[in-house]
Amino acid sequence: MRFAIIMNIRDLYYMEYI
């Protein structure tokens, strides 16, 4: 569960990075 949350946050960061 914790891993999923971290992955979700990382996805958001990646979208903003691009």
C-alpha positions as CSV (number, residue, x, y, z in Angstrom):
1,M,0.0,0.0,0.0
2,R,2.7,2.4,0.9
3,F,4.6,1.6,-2.3
4,A,1.5,2.4,-4.3
5,I,1.2,5.9,-2.7
6,I,4.9,6.6,-3.4
7,M,4.5,5.5,-7.0
8,N,1.4,7.7,-7.4
9,I,3.3,10.7,-6.1
10,R,6.3,10.0,-8.3
11,D,4.0,9.8,-11.3
12,L,2.6,13.3,-10.5
13,Y,6.2,14.6,-10.1
14,Y,7.2,13.1,-13.5
15,M,4.2,14.8,-15.2
16,E,5.2,18.2,-13.8
17,Y,8.8,17.6,-14.6
18,I,8.1,17.1,-18.3
